[in-house]
Amino acid sequence: KKVNQNGGRAVEVRHDLPPQALESDEQLQAHVPRPLLFPKPSLSDGKERPHKCHVKTYQWIGCTRDPVTDAISWQLYIHDLYYLATADKPFDPNDLTDQVQITTMRTHRLYNNHPWRIQWGLEEKIRERIETVLRRAIEGGKLQCNLPSTEENGTTK
């Protein structure tokens, strides 16, 4: 998939590796063999069938620097409204069409009292996983706190 195209555009689902090297603006993502499935009524007959899905959340990550100790502090804010994004057609592991495999459209709002949020403990799981990714990125030097400089008494901090 091209990294600058969202919404399922430019996604190619394959059973094998691409025959040529990836371009600098492409990424390769492993296929999830046992995806999360959500029961959704079929458009053809109204019966509930499992559709491939994923949960979308929105976060804000910020950093501050203590003016006395120069210590950096990170903040993570997660919006309390989650979305469930589902494929258009019921899941079939042998069907590689976009309608079965691509889950980009937000189809359901998962409010705080939604059974899935409660049953799956989504808030705790999502926070733990995002914190783990952030910690690794910070420790690995891939996420840095680049605050604007300020001047005090003619010296730059």
C-alpha positions as MATLAB code, in Angstrom:
seq = 'KKVNQNGGRAVEVRHDLPPQALESDEQLQAHVPRPLLFPKPSLSDGKERPHKCHVKTYQWIGCTRDPVTDAISWQLYIHDLYYLATADKPFDPNDLTDQVQITTMRTHRLYNNHPWRIQWGLEEKIRERIETVLRRAIEGGKLQCNLPSTEENGTTK';
ca = [
       0.000    0.000    0.000;
       1.153    3.506   -0.682;
       1.761    5.133    2.703;
       0.084    8.404    1.716;
      -3.204    6.866    0.564;
      -5.830    6.014    3.138;
      -9.339    4.670    2.973;
      -8.261    1.395    1.382;
      -7.016    3.084   -1.771;
      -3.941    1.493   -3.339;
      -4.177   -1.634   -1.157;
      -3.278   -4.892   -2.843;
      -4.067   -8.162   -1.030;
      -1.798  -11.040   -2.104;
      -0.957  -14.647   -1.198;
       2.754  -14.102   -1.890;
       5.461  -11.465   -1.732;
       5.470   -8.822   -4.478;
       7.639   -9.801   -7.469;
       9.557   -6.495   -7.414;
      11.127   -4.399   -4.659;
       8.850   -1.938   -2.862;
       9.072    1.724   -3.750;
      10.095    4.200   -1.048;
       6.461    5.254   -0.484;
       5.069    1.710   -0.132;
       4.681   -0.530    2.885;
       4.153   -4.249    3.309;
       1.794   -5.477    6.012;
       1.322   -9.076    7.104;
      -2.144  -10.506    6.625;
      -3.949  -11.375    9.874;
      -4.948  -15.044    9.518;
      -7.607  -14.915   12.269;
      -9.017  -11.369   12.201;
     -11.448   -9.824   14.628;
     -14.972  -10.561   13.355;
     -18.138   -8.585   14.016;
     -21.655   -9.965   13.398;
     -23.319   -7.688   10.867;
     -26.567   -8.165    8.915;
     -26.002   -9.201    5.311;
     -27.329   -6.797    2.688;
     -28.716   -9.684    0.631;
     -30.853  -11.511    3.220;
     -30.537   -9.605    6.518;
     -28.973  -12.576    8.372;
     -26.052  -11.769   10.632;
     -22.714  -12.920    9.270;
     -19.189  -12.261   10.598;
     -17.400   -9.345    8.937;
     -13.700   -8.561    9.315;
     -13.249   -5.457   11.462;
     -10.911   -3.328   13.556;
     -11.323   -0.669   16.235;
     -10.304    2.927   15.454;
      -9.335    5.323   18.188;
      -7.949    8.827   18.155;
      -5.077    9.928   20.367;
      -3.064   13.014   21.090;
       0.519   12.703   22.287;
       2.259   15.665   23.831;
       5.429   16.473   25.713;
       6.524   19.174   28.119;
       9.861   20.104   29.630;
      10.203   21.090   33.278;
      11.870   24.539   33.290;
      13.739   23.814   36.535;
      14.928   20.216   36.094;
      14.831   20.121   32.262;
      13.067   16.731   32.596;
      10.736   15.714   29.771;
       7.221   14.523   30.529;
       4.975   12.743   28.010;
       1.175   12.906   27.956;
      -1.211   10.550   26.170;
      -4.842   11.509   25.660;
      -7.249    9.010   24.105;
     -10.603   10.272   22.811;
     -13.437    8.432   24.559;
     -15.388    7.686   21.373;
     -14.155    4.587   19.547;
     -15.267    3.419   16.120;
     -15.638   -0.026   14.644;
     -14.557   -0.248   11.012;
     -15.933   -3.234    9.113;
     -15.536   -4.799    5.687;
     -18.397   -4.503    3.226;
     -18.938   -8.266    2.767;
     -18.858  -11.242    5.183;
     -15.437  -12.699    5.945;
     -14.076  -15.546    3.846;
     -10.335  -16.292    4.268;
     -10.113  -17.415    0.630;
     -11.717  -14.268   -0.801;
      -9.035  -11.604   -1.298;
     -11.348   -8.930   -2.693;
     -11.310   -5.475   -1.132;
     -14.969   -5.830   -0.071;
     -14.024   -8.755    2.213;
     -10.503   -7.812    3.349;
     -10.395   -3.992    3.622;
     -11.781   -2.513    6.863;
     -11.432    1.246    6.507;
     -14.982    2.533    6.834;
     -16.200    3.471   10.316;
     -19.546    1.673   10.512;
     -20.374    1.655   14.246;
     -19.737    4.019   17.148;
     -18.526    2.267   20.265;
     -19.718    4.475   23.119;
     -18.543    3.851   26.703;
     -21.441    1.470   27.402;
     -21.160   -0.530   24.151;
     -21.090   -4.283   24.942;
     -17.921   -4.808   22.900;
     -16.013   -2.133   24.798;
     -17.015   -3.736   28.075;
     -16.672   -7.389   27.038;
     -13.266   -6.936   25.432;
     -11.953   -4.404   27.983;
     -11.034   -2.163   25.064;
     -10.085    0.931   27.044;
      -7.474   -0.880   29.136;
      -6.120   -2.934   26.224;
      -5.825    0.035   23.893;
      -4.171    2.247   26.517;
      -1.677   -0.503   27.452;
      -0.738   -1.158   23.835;
      -0.381    2.501   22.897;
       1.741    3.134   26.001;
       3.967    0.177   25.063;
       4.442    1.476   21.516;
       5.166    4.995   22.799;
       7.645    3.744   25.411;
       9.517    1.722   22.766;
       9.546    4.671   20.364;
      10.854    7.038   23.037;
      13.477    4.578   24.316;
      14.562    3.813   20.741;
      14.937    7.499   19.919;
      12.222    7.366   17.250;
       9.934    9.774   19.137;
      11.533   12.900   20.509;
      10.263   15.940   22.342;
      11.107   18.894   20.101;
       9.731   21.878   21.939;
      10.266   25.379   20.581;
      13.134   27.265   22.136;
      12.440   30.122   24.540;
      14.662   33.021   25.392;
      15.240   34.223   28.928;
      17.625   37.058   29.743;
      19.278   36.796   26.336;
      20.008   33.056   26.605;
      18.267   30.358   24.611;
      16.822   27.404   26.483;
];
